[in-house]
Amino acid sequence: MTMSDTSIQPDYAALASTPVCSEPFPHVVVPHFIRKDDIPRLFASLPDIQSGGSFPPSALTLSPLMQSVVRAMEGPELRRIIAEKFHLDLDHAPTMLTIRGRTREKDGRIHTDSLAKRVTVLLYLNPAEEESWQKQEGCVRLLRGPHDIEDYAKEVPPVEGTLLIFPNGPTTWHGHRQFVGQRYTIQLNYMTEDARARSELRRHQLSALAKKISLPGVAR
């Protein structure tokens, strides 16, 4: 294999040039952060995840291509652009990255993310042709409040390498209509540096170990 066969360079320039939208809270949506030409081979190398929930990369068997995407997500260029775009100091922020392959009936309910998470970054890796996205099932909605999934300012289909970023806060309500089935997402969080974040990161590490030991058939 050549280097281009085993690595992917996201479209950082597209992210850098995309303005921050303020409604219903500051966020950025970048279609094709994973370029169109790279999407087919990345789709072909996604891990076979048959269970719901979030999996740390160390709990899965990842292809070299997926490993390159994980490295890019955790890398300095993405961190630098996000920090500049949202006027944040992320130089020493710890990161936590998980991968989802399936969405369950209970997933997607209206919520805000943990206060230990300063910034949420979501990379969606699903074909656009899925009928459910056309019916708005499983499409993330940025909501105006905590009570109504239909009261949204932005809806983001989870497709084709779309990137969604928002700094977390008490009013960053989001969720999606119920969807059950295959739905790949890489979630990266820049964490706070307090005891709450350290506790969550420890749970993340223990979860990786437990899932690797107890669920050897999750990925092949």
PyRosetta script that sets phi, psi and omega in degrees:
from pyrosetta import init, pose_from_sequence

init()
pose = pose_from_sequence("MTMSDTSIQPDYAALASTPVCSEPFPHVVVPHFIRKDDIPRLFASLPDIQSGGSFPPSALTLSPLMQSVVRAMEGPELRRIIAEKFHLDLDHAPTMLTIRGRTREKDGRIHTDSLAKRVTVLLYLNPAEEESWQKQEGCVRLLRGPHDIEDYAKEVPPVEGTLLIFPNGPTTWHGHRQFVGQRYTIQLNYMTEDARARSELRRHQLSALAKKISLPGVAR")
pose.set_psi(1, 145.7)
pose.set_omega(1, 171.8)
pose.set_phi(2, -86.0)
pose.set_psi(2, 167.9)
pose.set_omega(2, 179.1)
pose.set_phi(3, -58.2)
pose.set_psi(3, -36.4)
pose.set_omega(3, -179.1)
pose.set_phi(4, -68.0)
pose.set_psi(4, -22.2)
pose.set_omega(4, 178.5)
pose.set_phi(5, -75.9)
pose.set_psi(5, -25.0)
pose.set_omega(5, -171.7)
pose.set_phi(6, -115.5)
pose.set_psi(6, 7.3)
pose.set_omega(6, 178.2)
pose.set_phi(7, -143.8)
pose.set_psi(7, 156.6)
pose.set_omega(7, 179.5)
pose.set_phi(8, -131.4)
pose.set_psi(8, 134.5)
pose.set_omega(8, 176.9)
pose.set_phi(9, -106.3)
pose.set_psi(9, 107.2)
pose.set_omega(9, 179.2)
pose.set_phi(10, -61.8)
pose.set_psi(10, 165.4)
pose.set_omega(10, -178.0)
pose.set_phi(11, -87.9)
pose.set_psi(11, 78.4)
pose.set_omega(11, -179.4)
pose.set_phi(12, -63.2)
pose.set_psi(12, -32.9)
pose.set_omega(12, -179.3)
pose.set_phi(13, -63.8)
pose.set_psi(13, -38.3)
pose.set_omega(13, 178.0)
pose.set_phi(14, -63.9)
pose.set_psi(14, -41.3)
pose.set_omega(14, 177.0)
pose.set_phi(15, -63.7)
pose.set_psi(15, -46.1)
pose.set_omega(15, -177.5)
pose.set_phi(16, -61.5)
pose.set_psi(16, -32.3)
pose.set_omega(16, -176.1)
pose.set_phi(17, -91.0)
pose.set_psi(17, -5.0)
pose.set_omega(17, -178.8)
pose.set_phi(18, -85.1)
pose.set_psi(18, 123.6)
pose.set_omega(18, -178.8)
pose.set_phi(19, -72.3)
pose.set_psi(19, 154.3)
pose.set_omega(19, 175.4)
pose.set_phi(20, -75.4)
pose.set_psi(20, 130.2)
pose.set_omega(20, 174.6)
pose.set_phi(21, -94.6)
pose.set_psi(21, 139.3)
pose.set_omega(21, -173.4)
pose.set_phi(22, -99.1)
pose.set_psi(22, -10.3)
pose.set_omega(22, -176.6)
pose.set_phi(23, -108.8)
pose.set_psi(23, 130.2)
pose.set_omega(23, 1.0)
pose.set_phi(24, -86.9)
pose.set_psi(24, -5.2)
pose.set_omega(24, 173.3)
pose.set_phi(25, -156.8)
pose.set_psi(25, 159.8)
pose.set_omega(25, -174.9)
pose.set_phi(26, -58.1)
pose.set_psi(26, 130.3)
pose.set_omega(26, 179.8)
pose.set_phi(27, -161.0)
pose.set_psi(27, 165.8)
pose.set_omega(27, 175.7)
pose.set_phi(28, -134.2)
pose.set_psi(28, 136.1)
pose.set_omega(28, 173.2)
pose.set_phi(29, -121.2)
pose.set_psi(29, 125.8)
pose.set_omega(29, -179.1)
pose.set_phi(30, -123.2)
pose.set_psi(30, 101.7)
pose.set_omega(30, 173.6)
pose.set_phi(31, -63.5)
pose.set_psi(31, 143.5)
pose.set_omega(31, 175.5)
pose.set_phi(32, 55.5)
pose.set_psi(32, 41.7)
pose.set_omega(32, 167.9)
pose.set_phi(33, -59.1)
pose.set_psi(33, -36.1)
pose.set_omega(33, 162.5)
pose.set_phi(34, -88.9)
pose.set_psi(34, 119.7)
pose.set_omega(34, -171.2)
pose.set_phi(35, -62.4)
pose.set_psi(35, 151.6)
pose.set_omega(35, -177.3)
pose.set_phi(36, -54.5)
pose.set_psi(36, -40.2)
pose.set_omega(36, -177.4)
pose.set_phi(37, -66.7)
pose.set_psi(37, -23.9)
pose.set_omega(37, -177.5)
pose.set_phi(38, -92.2)
pose.set_psi(38, -15.7)
pose.set_omega(38, -173.1)
pose.set_phi(39, -61.8)
pose.set_psi(39, -47.4)
pose.set_omega(39, -176.6)
pose.set_phi(40, -57.8)
pose.set_psi(40, -44.8)
pose.set_omega(40, -178.1)
pose.set_phi(41, -72.7)
pose.set_psi(41, -29.0)
pose.set_omega(41, 175.6)
pose.set_phi(42, -69.7)
pose.set_psi(42, -43.8)
pose.set_omega(42, 176.1)
pose.set_phi(43, -56.1)
pose.set_psi(43, -39.5)
pose.set_omega(43, -177.9)
pose.set_phi(44, -69.7)
pose.set_psi(44, -16.2)
pose.set_omega(44, -176.1)
pose.set_phi(45, -112.3)
pose.set_psi(45, 12.5)
pose.set_omega(45, 178.2)
pose.set_phi(46, -66.3)
pose.set_psi(46, 144.5)
pose.set_omega(46, 178.0)
pose.set_phi(47, -66.6)
pose.set_psi(47, 149.9)
pose.set_omega(47, 179.9)
pose.set_phi(48, -84.9)
pose.set_psi(48, 95.0)
pose.set_omega(48, -178.2)
pose.set_phi(49, -104.1)
pose.set_psi(49, 114.9)
pose.set_omega(49, -176.8)
pose.set_phi(50, -102.6)
pose.set_psi(50, -3.6)
pose.set_omega(50, -178.0)
pose.set_phi(51, -114.7)
pose.set_psi(51, 154.7)
pose.set_omega(51, 173.6)
pose.set_phi(52, -76.5)
pose.set_psi(52, 174.8)
pose.set_omega(52, 178.6)
pose.set_phi(53, 95.9)
pose.set_psi(53, 175.2)
pose.set_omega(53, -177.7)
pose.set_phi(54, -102.0)
pose.set_psi(54, 137.8)
pose.set_omega(54, -177.5)
pose.set_phi(55, -120.9)
pose.set_psi(55, 123.6)
pose.set_omega(55, 169.8)
pose.set_phi(56, -61.4)
pose.set_psi(56, 148.1)
pose.set_omega(56, -178.9)
pose.set_phi(57, -54.1)
pose.set_psi(57, -33.8)
pose.set_omega(57, -177.7)
pose.set_phi(58, -69.2)
pose.set_psi(58, -13.9)
pose.set_omega(58, 177.9)
pose.set_phi(59, -89.9)
pose.set_psi(59, -3.2)
pose.set_omega(59, -176.6)
pose.set_phi(60, -120.5)
pose.set_psi(60, 159.9)
pose.set_omega(60, 171.2)
pose.set_phi(61, -96.9)
pose.set_psi(61, 106.0)
pose.set_omega(61, -174.0)
pose.set_phi(62, -103.0)
pose.set_psi(62, 141.5)
pose.set_omega(62, 174.1)
pose.set_phi(63, -68.0)
pose.set_psi(63, 159.6)
pose.set_omega(63, 174.9)
pose.set_phi(64, -54.8)
pose.set_psi(64, -34.8)
pose.set_omega(64, 179.7)
pose.set_phi(65, -66.2)
pose.set_psi(65, -45.8)
pose.set_omega(65, 177.2)
pose.set_phi(66, -64.8)
pose.set_psi(66, -37.2)
pose.set_omega(66, 177.2)
pose.set_phi(67, -60.6)
pose.set_psi(67, -37.5)
pose.set_omega(67, 179.7)
pose.set_phi(68, -67.3)
pose.set_psi(68, -35.9)
pose.set_omega(68, 177.8)
pose.set_phi(69, -67.6)
pose.set_psi(69, -42.4)
pose.set_omega(69, 177.3)
pose.set_phi(70, -60.1)
pose.set_psi(70, -44.3)
pose.set_omega(70, 178.6)
pose.set_phi(71, -61.2)
pose.set_psi(71, -40.8)
pose.set_omega(71, 179.3)
pose.set_phi(72, -64.9)
pose.set_psi(72, -41.7)
pose.set_omega(72, -180.0)
pose.set_phi(73, -63.2)
pose.set_psi(73, -35.5)
pose.set_omega(73, -179.0)
pose.set_phi(74, -91.8)
pose.set_psi(74, 2.3)
pose.set_omega(74, -170.9)
pose.set_phi(75, -84.4)
pose.set_psi(75, 173.0)
pose.set_omega(75, -173.8)
pose.set_phi(76, -71.9)
pose.set_psi(76, -28.9)
pose.set_omega(76, -176.7)
pose.set_phi(77, -68.6)
pose.set_psi(77, -44.9)
pose.set_omega(77, 177.4)
pose.set_phi(78, -63.1)
pose.set_psi(78, -43.3)
pose.set_omega(78, 179.0)
pose.set_phi(79, -58.8)
pose.set_psi(79, -44.7)
pose.set_omega(79, -177.7)
pose.set_phi(80, -63.4)
pose.set_psi(80, -45.9)
pose.set_omega(80, -177.3)
pose.set_phi(81, -65.7)
pose.set_psi(81, -43.4)
pose.set_omega(81, 179.9)
pose.set_phi(82, -62.9)
pose.set_psi(82, -42.9)
pose.set_omega(82, 179.3)
pose.set_phi(83, -60.6)
pose.set_psi(83, -44.1)
pose.set_omega(83, 180.0)
pose.set_phi(84, -67.3)
pose.set_psi(84, -42.1)
pose.set_omega(84, -174.4)
pose.set_phi(85, -66.4)
pose.set_psi(85, -38.2)
pose.set_omega(85, -177.1)
pose.set_phi(86, -105.4)
pose.set_psi(86, 9.6)
pose.set_omega(86, 177.1)
pose.set_phi(87, 55.3)
pose.set_psi(87, 53.5)
pose.set_omega(87, -179.3)
pose.set_phi(88, -120.7)
pose.set_psi(88, 153.4)
pose.set_omega(88, 170.8)
pose.set_phi(89, -99.9)
pose.set_psi(89, 104.7)
pose.set_omega(89, -178.4)
pose.set_phi(90, -112.6)
pose.set_psi(90, 14.5)
pose.set_omega(90, -172.9)
pose.set_phi(91, -55.0)
pose.set_psi(91, -40.0)
pose.set_omega(91, -174.7)
pose.set_phi(92, -114.7)
pose.set_psi(92, 12.2)
pose.set_omega(92, -178.1)
pose.set_phi(93, -70.2)
pose.set_psi(93, 125.1)
pose.set_omega(93, 174.1)
pose.set_phi(94, -65.1)
pose.set_psi(94, 154.6)
pose.set_omega(94, 177.7)
pose.set_phi(95, -114.4)
pose.set_psi(95, 152.1)
pose.set_omega(95, 172.9)
pose.set_phi(96, -135.4)
pose.set_psi(96, 125.0)
pose.set_omega(96, -176.6)
pose.set_phi(97, -125.7)
pose.set_psi(97, 134.4)
pose.set_omega(97, 176.7)
pose.set_phi(98, -135.7)
pose.set_psi(98, 160.7)
pose.set_omega(98, 179.5)
pose.set_phi(99, -126.0)
pose.set_psi(99, 132.4)
pose.set_omega(99, 173.8)
pose.set_phi(100, -113.6)
pose.set_psi(100, 144.0)
pose.set_omega(100, 177.3)
pose.set_phi(101, -121.1)
pose.set_psi(101, -17.2)
pose.set_omega(101, -178.8)
pose.set_phi(102, -141.9)
pose.set_psi(102, 145.1)
pose.set_omega(102, 176.5)
pose.set_phi(103, -108.6)
pose.set_psi(103, 136.0)
pose.set_omega(103, -177.6)
pose.set_phi(104, -102.0)
pose.set_psi(104, 169.9)
pose.set_omega(104, -179.4)
pose.set_phi(105, -56.9)
pose.set_psi(105, -35.5)
pose.set_omega(105, -176.1)
pose.set_phi(106, -83.8)
pose.set_psi(106, -9.0)
pose.set_omega(106, -176.1)
pose.set_phi(107, -80.6)
pose.set_psi(107, 155.6)
pose.set_omega(107, 174.5)
pose.set_phi(108, 88.6)
pose.set_psi(108, 3.6)
pose.set_omega(108, 178.7)
pose.set_phi(109, -65.8)
pose.set_psi(109, 152.6)
pose.set_omega(109, -176.4)
pose.set_phi(110, -57.5)
pose.set_psi(110, 130.9)
pose.set_omega(110, -179.3)
pose.set_phi(111, -162.0)
pose.set_psi(111, 166.5)
pose.set_omega(111, 161.9)
pose.set_phi(112, -112.3)
pose.set_psi(112, 156.8)
pose.set_omega(112, -177.9)
pose.set_phi(113, -78.7)
pose.set_psi(113, 163.3)
pose.set_omega(113, 179.6)
pose.set_phi(114, -53.0)
pose.set_psi(114, 144.6)
pose.set_omega(114, 178.7)
pose.set_phi(115, -66.1)
pose.set_psi(115, -14.8)
pose.set_omega(115, 176.4)
pose.set_phi(116, -74.6)
pose.set_psi(116, -12.5)
pose.set_omega(116, -178.1)
pose.set_phi(117, -100.1)
pose.set_psi(117, 112.6)
pose.set_omega(117, -179.8)
pose.set_phi(118, -75.7)
pose.set_psi(118, -41.7)
pose.set_omega(118, -177.0)
pose.set_phi(119, -137.1)
pose.set_psi(119, 137.8)
pose.set_omega(119, 175.1)
pose.set_phi(120, -109.9)
pose.set_psi(120, 130.5)
pose.set_omega(120, 179.2)
pose.set_phi(121, -125.5)
pose.set_psi(121, 123.8)
pose.set_omega(121, -177.1)
pose.set_phi(122, -123.0)
pose.set_psi(122, 124.5)
pose.set_omega(122, 177.3)
pose.set_phi(123, -114.4)
pose.set_psi(123, 120.0)
pose.set_omega(123, -173.8)
pose.set_phi(124, -100.8)
pose.set_psi(124, 131.5)
pose.set_omega(124, -172.7)
pose.set_phi(125, -129.2)
pose.set_psi(125, 65.5)
pose.set_omega(125, -178.6)
pose.set_phi(126, -133.6)
pose.set_psi(126, 147.0)
pose.set_omega(126, 178.2)
pose.set_phi(127, -63.6)
pose.set_psi(127, 141.9)
pose.set_omega(127, -178.6)
pose.set_phi(128, -70.3)
pose.set_psi(128, -17.3)
pose.set_omega(128, -173.4)
pose.set_phi(129, -78.1)
pose.set_psi(129, -9.3)
pose.set_omega(129, -178.7)
pose.set_phi(130, -55.5)
pose.set_psi(130, 124.1)
pose.set_omega(130, -176.1)
pose.set_phi(131, -59.5)
pose.set_psi(131, -32.9)
pose.set_omega(131, -177.6)
pose.set_phi(132, -62.0)
pose.set_psi(132, -36.6)
pose.set_omega(132, 180.0)
pose.set_phi(133, -65.4)
pose.set_psi(133, -35.0)
pose.set_omega(133, 178.9)
pose.set_phi(134, -65.4)
pose.set_psi(134, -28.2)
pose.set_omega(134, 178.0)
pose.set_phi(135, -91.4)
pose.set_psi(135, 7.8)
pose.set_omega(135, 177.4)
pose.set_phi(136, 68.2)
pose.set_psi(136, 18.1)
pose.set_omega(136, 173.6)
pose.set_phi(137, -83.3)
pose.set_psi(137, 135.2)
pose.set_omega(137, 177.4)
pose.set_phi(138, 76.1)
pose.set_psi(138, 3.6)
pose.set_omega(138, 177.2)
pose.set_phi(139, -88.9)
pose.set_psi(139, 124.0)
pose.set_omega(139, -175.1)
pose.set_phi(140, -68.1)
pose.set_psi(140, 133.4)
pose.set_omega(140, 178.4)
pose.set_phi(141, -115.6)
pose.set_psi(141, 131.5)
pose.set_omega(141, 174.4)
pose.set_phi(142, -91.9)
pose.set_psi(142, 115.7)
pose.set_omega(142, -163.8)
pose.set_phi(143, -102.2)
pose.set_psi(143, 153.6)
pose.set_omega(143, 178.2)
pose.set_phi(144, -82.7)
pose.set_psi(144, -13.3)
pose.set_omega(144, -178.8)
pose.set_phi(145, -166.4)
pose.set_psi(145, 179.9)
pose.set_omega(145, -172.1)
pose.set_phi(146, -91.7)
pose.set_psi(146, 4.2)
pose.set_omega(146, -167.4)
pose.set_phi(147, -111.7)
pose.set_psi(147, -21.0)
pose.set_omega(147, -170.0)
pose.set_phi(148, -137.6)
pose.set_psi(148, 113.7)
pose.set_omega(148, -179.7)
pose.set_phi(149, -66.0)
pose.set_psi(149, -17.4)
pose.set_omega(149, 178.5)
pose.set_phi(150, -87.1)
pose.set_psi(150, -8.2)
pose.set_omega(150, -179.2)
pose.set_phi(151, -95.0)
pose.set_psi(151, 72.8)
pose.set_omega(151, -174.2)
pose.set_phi(152, -119.1)
pose.set_psi(152, 150.7)
pose.set_omega(152, 177.1)
pose.set_phi(153, -98.4)
pose.set_psi(153, -25.0)
pose.set_omega(153, -179.2)
pose.set_phi(154, -147.2)
pose.set_psi(154, 137.8)
pose.set_omega(154, 174.5)
pose.set_phi(155, -121.2)
pose.set_psi(155, 132.4)
pose.set_omega(155, -175.0)
pose.set_phi(156, -120.4)
pose.set_psi(156, 107.2)
pose.set_omega(156, 173.8)
pose.set_phi(157, -63.3)
pose.set_psi(157, 138.3)
pose.set_omega(157, -173.8)
pose.set_phi(158, -84.8)
pose.set_psi(158, 60.3)
pose.set_omega(158, -165.5)
pose.set_phi(159, -130.1)
pose.set_psi(159, 155.1)
pose.set_omega(159, 159.9)
pose.set_phi(160, 52.6)
pose.set_psi(160, 39.6)
pose.set_omega(160, 175.8)
pose.set_phi(161, 76.4)
pose.set_psi(161, 23.3)
pose.set_omega(161, 176.8)
pose.set_phi(162, -69.7)
pose.set_psi(162, 137.9)
pose.set_omega(162, 179.4)
pose.set_phi(163, -112.6)
pose.set_psi(163, 131.6)
pose.set_omega(163, 175.8)
pose.set_phi(164, -123.4)
pose.set_psi(164, 129.8)
pose.set_omega(164, -179.3)
pose.set_phi(165, -132.9)
pose.set_psi(165, 135.4)
pose.set_omega(165, 170.9)
pose.set_phi(166, -152.6)
pose.set_psi(166, 138.5)
pose.set_omega(166, 170.0)
pose.set_phi(167, -66.6)
pose.set_psi(167, 135.5)
pose.set_omega(167, -177.7)
pose.set_phi(168, -74.6)
pose.set_psi(168, 152.2)
pose.set_omega(168, 178.1)
pose.set_phi(169, -168.9)
pose.set_psi(169, 176.4)
pose.set_omega(169, -175.5)
pose.set_phi(170, -68.8)
pose.set_psi(170, -12.8)
pose.set_omega(170, -178.9)
pose.set_phi(171, -119.8)
pose.set_psi(171, 16.5)
pose.set_omega(171, -179.6)
pose.set_phi(172, -86.7)
pose.set_psi(172, 62.1)
pose.set_omega(172, -178.7)
pose.set_phi(173, -71.7)
pose.set_psi(173, 133.0)
pose.set_omega(173, 177.2)
pose.set_phi(174, -153.5)
pose.set_psi(174, 163.1)
pose.set_omega(174, -178.8)
pose.set_phi(175, 174.5)
pose.set_psi(175, -172.4)
pose.set_omega(175, 177.1)
pose.set_phi(176, -151.1)
pose.set_psi(176, 159.1)
pose.set_omega(176, 172.3)
pose.set_phi(177, -59.5)
pose.set_psi(177, 150.7)
pose.set_omega(177, -175.9)
pose.set_phi(178, -56.6)
pose.set_psi(178, 134.2)
pose.set_omega(178, 175.5)
pose.set_phi(179, -145.5)
pose.set_psi(179, 135.0)
pose.set_omega(179, 176.8)
pose.set_phi(180, -123.8)
pose.set_psi(180, 121.4)
pose.set_omega(180, 178.8)
pose.set_phi(181, 147.4)
pose.set_psi(181, -166.6)
pose.set_omega(181, -177.5)
pose.set_phi(182, -70.0)
pose.set_psi(182, 127.9)
pose.set_omega(182, -178.8)
pose.set_phi(183, -159.4)
pose.set_psi(183, 99.8)
pose.set_omega(183, -173.9)
pose.set_phi(184, -88.1)
pose.set_psi(184, 131.2)
pose.set_omega(184, 177.9)
pose.set_phi(185, -143.1)
pose.set_psi(185, 135.1)
pose.set_omega(185, 165.7)
pose.set_phi(186, -102.0)
pose.set_psi(186, 124.7)
pose.set_omega(186, 177.5)
pose.set_phi(187, -113.4)
pose.set_psi(187, 124.8)
pose.set_omega(187, 174.7)
pose.set_phi(188, -115.4)
pose.set_psi(188, 136.1)
pose.set_omega(188, 174.2)
pose.set_phi(189, -126.4)
pose.set_psi(189, 133.8)
pose.set_omega(189, 165.7)
pose.set_phi(190, -88.7)
pose.set_psi(190, 123.2)
pose.set_omega(190, -170.1)
pose.set_phi(191, -96.7)
pose.set_psi(191, 162.2)
pose.set_omega(191, 169.2)
pose.set_phi(192, -72.5)
pose.set_psi(192, 176.1)
pose.set_omega(192, -178.7)
pose.set_phi(193, -114.3)
pose.set_psi(193, 25.0)
pose.set_omega(193, -177.0)
pose.set_phi(194, -100.4)
pose.set_psi(194, -176.7)
pose.set_omega(194, -176.8)
pose.set_phi(195, -62.8)
pose.set_psi(195, -34.6)
pose.set_omega(195, -179.4)
pose.set_phi(196, -62.1)
pose.set_psi(196, -44.8)
pose.set_omega(196, 180.0)
pose.set_phi(197, -67.5)
pose.set_psi(197, -40.3)
pose.set_omega(197, 178.8)
pose.set_phi(198, -61.0)
pose.set_psi(198, -39.3)
pose.set_omega(198, 178.2)
pose.set_phi(199, -64.7)
pose.set_psi(199, -42.4)
pose.set_omega(199, -179.4)
pose.set_phi(200, -67.4)
pose.set_psi(200, -37.8)
pose.set_omega(200, 178.4)
pose.set_phi(201, -67.5)
pose.set_psi(201, -36.2)
pose.set_omega(201, 175.9)
pose.set_phi(202, -63.9)
pose.set_psi(202, -42.1)
pose.set_omega(202, 177.1)
pose.set_phi(203, -62.5)
pose.set_psi(203, -38.8)
pose.set_omega(203, 178.0)
pose.set_phi(204, -60.2)
pose.set_psi(204, -44.7)
pose.set_omega(204, -179.7)
pose.set_phi(205, -66.4)
pose.set_psi(205, -42.2)
pose.set_omega(205, 178.5)
pose.set_phi(206, -66.2)
pose.set_psi(206, -37.3)
pose.set_omega(206, 177.9)
pose.set_phi(207, -62.8)
pose.set_psi(207, -41.1)
pose.set_omega(207, 178.8)
pose.set_phi(208, -59.9)
pose.set_psi(208, -44.5)
pose.set_omega(208, -179.4)
pose.set_phi(209, -65.9)
pose.set_psi(209, -45.9)
pose.set_omega(209, -177.7)
pose.set_phi(210, -63.4)
pose.set_psi(210, -43.4)
pose.set_omega(210, -179.0)
pose.set_phi(211, -68.7)
pose.set_psi(211, -33.9)
pose.set_omega(211, 179.0)
pose.set_phi(212, -68.3)
pose.set_psi(212, -36.4)
pose.set_omega(212, -178.7)
pose.set_phi(213, -78.5)
pose.set_psi(213, -45.7)
pose.set_omega(213, -169.9)
pose.set_phi(214, -90.0)
pose.set_psi(214, -17.1)
pose.set_omega(214, -178.0)
pose.set_phi(215, -125.3)
pose.set_psi(215, 61.9)
pose.set_omega(215, -177.2)
pose.set_phi(216, -65.2)
pose.set_psi(216, -18.3)
pose.set_omega(216, -178.2)
pose.set_phi(217, -93.1)
pose.set_psi(217, 6.6)
pose.set_omega(217, -177.1)
pose.set_phi(218, -64.1)
pose.set_psi(218, -39.9)
pose.set_omega(218, -177.3)
pose.set_phi(219, -137.8)
pose.set_psi(219, 144.0)
pose.set_omega(219, 177.2)
pose.set_phi(220, -133.5)
pose.dump_pdb("model.pdb")
